[in-house]
């Protein structure tokens, strides 16, 4: 087998992966609540990214939540600190994520 066709195929695969990665980051509005109270300085415009089941939410103040899917449990994640997170809603233009004492609602424009 020739090295040139193999390199060409690898390059095309990398190019398609790169465009897919960029396409799944969106501007949104986020509202963070702790114990039911809206968190000032953390609610407002945010970035939401989803790729291969992993979710990143970057809030206005720079705080970021990185959620990893749990095998065999749709809508169940662990955050970067190992805390359980449930996606309680994911319909239309709204997603809701729930921790033990925190909720984040992501609304897409």
C-alpha positions in Angstrom: 0.0 0.0 0.0 1.1 3.5 -0.8 1.8 6.0 1.9 0.2 8.9 0.0 -3.4 7.5 -0.2 -3.2 6.6 3.5 -2.1 10.1 4.5 -4.8 11.6 2.3 -7.5 9.5 4.0 -6.2 10.4 7.4 -6.2 14.1 6.5 -9.8 14.0 5.3 -10.9 12.2 8.5 -9.2 14.9 10.6 -10.8 17.7 8.6 -14.3 16.3 9.0 -13.7 15.7 12.7 -12.5 19.3 13.2 -15.6 20.9 11.5 -17.9 18.6 13.6 -16.2 19.7 16.8 -16.6 23.4 16.0 -20.3 22.9 15.1 -21.5 21.8 18.5 -20.6 24.9 20.5 -23.5 27.4 20.9 -24.2 30.7 22.5 -27.0 30.3 25.0 -28.5 31.9 28.1 -27.9 30.2 31.4 -29.6 30.6 34.8 -27.9 29.0 37.8 -29.8 28.5 41.0 -28.4 27.2 44.3 -31.0 26.1 46.9 -33.6 27.6 44.6 -32.0 31.1 44.6 -30.8 32.6 41.3 -27.0 33.1 41.5 -26.1 36.7 40.6 -23.1 37.1 38.4 -23.4 33.6 37.1 -26.6 33.8 35.2 -26.7 35.3 31.7 -25.0 34.6 28.4 -23.0 31.4 28.3 -21.4 28.9 26.0 -22.7 25.4 25.7 -20.8 22.6 24.1 -21.7 19.0 23.4 -19.6 16.3 21.8 -20.0 12.6 21.9 -22.2 12.8 25.0 -19.8 15.1 26.9 -21.2 18.5 27.9 -19.4 21.7 28.8 -21.2 24.8 30.2 -19.2 28.0 30.6 -21.0 30.7 32.6 -20.7 34.5 32.5 -18.2 34.6 35.4 -15.9 32.1 33.7 -17.0 29.1 35.9 -17.2 26.0 33.8 -18.9 22.7 34.3 -17.6 19.6 32.5 -20.1 16.8 32.5 -19.2 13.2 31.5 -21.9 10.7 30.6 -22.4 7.6 32.8 -22.5 4.3 30.8 -26.0 2.8 30.5 -27.7 5.8 32.3 -29.2 8.2 29.8 -29.3 11.7 31.1 -27.0 11.0 34.0 -23.6 12.6 34.3 -20.7 13.3 36.6 -19.2 16.7 36.8 -15.5 17.5 37.0 -15.6 17.0 40.8 -17.3 13.6 40.6 -20.8 14.9 41.6 -23.9 13.4 40.1 -25.8 15.5 37.6 -29.1 14.7 36.0 -30.4 16.2 32.8 -34.1 16.6 33.7 -35.2 18.3 30.5 -33.8 18.4 26.9 -36.6 19.4 24.7 -37.0 22.3 22.2 -34.7 25.1 23.0 -34.1 24.3 26.7 -31.9 21.9 28.7 -32.1 21.6 32.5 -29.3 20.1 34.6 -29.7 19.2 38.3 -27.1 18.7 41.0 -28.0 18.0 44.7 -28.1 21.7 45.6 -27.7 23.4 42.2 -29.7 23.7 39.0 -28.6 25.2 35.6 -31.2 25.9 32.9 -29.7 26.4 29.4 -31.9 28.2 26.9 -30.8 28.4 23.2 -31.7 31.4 21.1 
